[in-house]
Amino acid sequence: MKKNEGKLDRIIRIVIGVIFLLISFISSGILFWISLILGIISLVTGILGWCGLYQLFGINTCKIDDQE
């Protein structure tokens, strides 16, 4: 997989993922599940540097020299 997320994009996704995971720990019911899923997806895509939706729509925020 080629990276398609830039450094700032990845940092934002990781921060948002952690926030959603923290929200899931203090919530219950449907809010728990929604925040847990969004937190995991944001965190994983931020760590990997690859987003499936970006690939689908042809979006790339990664600089050429950062891609692997």
Backbone as a ProteinNet text record, in pm:
[ID]
protein_1_A
[PRIMARY]
MKKNEGKLDRIIRIVIGVIFLLISFISSGILFWISLILGIISLVTGILGWCGLYQLFGINTCKIDDQE
[TERTIARY]
83.4	0	88.2	60.8	129.6	60.6	138.8	81.1	7	-108.4	-181.7	-227.4	-164.4	-192.6	-64.6	-72.1	42.1	61.7	172	204.9	100	56.1	-45	-176.6	-213.6	-335.1	-327.3	-213.1	-195.2	-202.4	-140.8	-143	-285.5	-359.3	-498.5	-581.9	-562.8	-638.4	-606.6	-481	-442.1	-502.6	-497.7	-555.6	-706.5	-773.6	-918.4	-951.4	-870	-891.5	-881.8	-782.4	-766.3	-884.3	-928.9	-1043.8	-1168.6	-1194	-1310.1	-1299.5	-1180.5	-1164.2	-1187.4	-1142.8	-1168.9	-1319.1	-1387.2	-1532.2	-1601.2	-1551.1	-1614.5	-1600.6	-1493.6	-1475.4	-1571	-1622.1	-1711.5	-1857.4	-1884.8	-2022	-2075.1	-2200.7	-2262.1	-2362.6	-2410.1	-2510.4	-2453.9	-2535.3	-2497.6	-2382.4	-2374.5	-2264	-2130.5	-2130.8	-2009.6	-1960.7	-2051	-2011.9	-1969.2	-2041.8	-2007.1	-1871	-1848.4	-1720.4	-1606.2	-1631.9	-1528.3	-1486.7	-1582.9	-1552.9	-1481.7	-1533.5	-1468.5	-1327.2	-1309.5	-1177.4	-1077.4	-1119.7	-1030.1	-994.8	-1094	-1068	-973.1	-998.7	-912.6	-770.5	-758.6	-626.6	-548.2	-612.6	-543.8	-502.5	-591.9	-555.1	-445.9	-448.1	-342.9	-207.9	-206.9	-81.6	-27.3	-114.8	-71.1	-35.9	-102.1	-78.6	-151.6	-248.1	-325	-472.9	-553.1	-697.4	-766	-854.4	-926.4	-1016.5	-1081.7	-1166.7	-1084.7	-966.7	-878.9	-843.1	-811.8	-776.6	-894.3	-1013.5	-1132.9	-1161	-1142.2	-1171.2	-1048.8	-934.5	-813.5	-751.5	-772.2	-716.9	-581.3	-486.5	-353.7	-300	-282.7	-228	-81.8	-25	113.2	206.6	317.5	418.7	485.7	540	604.4	717.5	801.2	915.7	878.4	754.4	710.4	647.7	612.8	545.4	643	591.6	677	613.5
-118	0	124.8	213.3	341.1	435.4	515.2	612.9	718.8	759.4	866	973.4	977.6	1079.3	1151.9	1283.7	1365.3	1362.5	1421.6	1418.7	1490	1607.7	1680.8	1602.8	1544.8	1462.6	1346.4	1281.3	1167.7	1210.1	1323	1372.5	1404.5	1471	1505.9	1379.9	1279.8	1154.6	1083	1081.8	1015.6	1087.7	1220.8	1297.9	1275.6	1281.4	1258.3	1116.1	1019	881	863.7	926.5	917.6	985.1	1098.8	1167.6	1079.6	1020	931.1	811.1	755.4	642.6	684.4	802.7	852.3	873.7	924.5	942.2	806.7	705.3	573.2	515.3	550.9	498.1	560.5	680.5	747	744.1	673.7	670	527	514.8	382.1	377.7	258.9	242	264.3	324.8	344.1	443.2	542.9	638.6	569	469.2	391.4	325.7	257.2	184.1	277.6	385.9	480.1	543.3	590.1	653	551.7	428.9	325.6	294.1	275.1	243.2	359.1	481.6	597.4	618.4	594.1	608.3	508.2	383.7	279.5	307.7	343.2	371.4	489.9	597.9	716.1	685.4	613.2	579.9	489.2	386.9	292.6	360.5	439.4	506.4	610.4	674.9	770.4	703.5	589.6	517.1	459.4	401.2	339.2	441.8	557.2	658.2	629.1	542.4	503	502.6	563.5	569	511.3	416	352.2	448.1	539	637	732.6	770.8	854.8	781.2	653.7	572.8	566.3	545	533.3	661	776.1	903.6	969	904.9	957	1075.9	1085.2	1194.6	1151.4	1243.7	1214.9	1341.9	1340.1	1455.7	1434.4	1324.7	1289.4	1347.9	1403.9	1455.4	1338	1363.6	1259.4	1190.3	1266.3	1206.3	1128.3	1142.1	1067.3	933.2	912.2	789	672.6	555.9	435.4	331.3
0	0	0	-90.8	-91.1	5.6	74.5	165.8	84.7	133.1	66.5	164.8	282.4	383	418.7	421.7	461.5	612.3	658.2	800.7	884.9	841.9	917.6	921.2	809.9	801.5	899.7	906.5	996.9	1143	1175.6	1314	1356.1	1268.3	1298.6	1319.5	1234	1247.4	1377.9	1418.3	1543.3	1662.6	1662.6	1772.9	1780.1	1665.1	1662	1707.4	1665.2	1706.8	1857	1917.5	2063	2133.3	2081.5	2141.6	2135.2	2019.1	2006.8	2100.9	2116.3	2207.5	2352	2389	2523.9	2545.7	2443.7	2454.1	2472.3	2402.6	2413.6	2554.4	2625.5	2760.9	2861.7	2833.3	2928.3	2882.9	2774.9	2723.8	2726.4	2691.4	2686.6	2572.7	2544.7	2439.7	2300.4	2216.4	2075.9	2061.5	2150.9	2146.2	2171	2258.3	2283.3	2154.6	2085.8	1966	1852.9	1833.9	1727	1753.1	1876.1	1907.1	1905.5	1945.9	1942.8	1799.5	1711.6	1571.6	1503.6	1522.1	1461	1515.7	1645.1	1706	1650.8	1637.6	1585.3	1439.8	1358.8	1216.9	1202.5	1277	1267.8	1312.7	1421	1474.3	1379	1326.3	1237.1	1106.2	1046.6	921.7	945.5	1061.7	1093.9	1113.4	1176.1	1199.4	1069.4	988.4	862.9	755.3	758.3	655.7	526.4	531.9	413.3	446.6	358.5	378.4	254.9	277.6	167.8	92.2	162.7	95.2	9.6	58.6	-23.4	-152.7	-141.6	-258.2	-355	-302.3	-384.4	-462.9	-398.3	-463.3	-526.4	-520.8	-584.1	-512.3	-381.4	-301.9	-246.8	-247.2	-193.9	-128.8	3.8	74.4	111.1	65.4	96.7	-8.1	39.2	-53.4	-124.1	-240.2	-319.8	-245	-173.8	-105.9	19.7	70.2	188.1	153.1	27	-12.1	-14.3	22.6	20.9	-66.3
[MASK]
++++++++++++++++++++++++++++++++++++++++++++++++++++++++++++++++++++

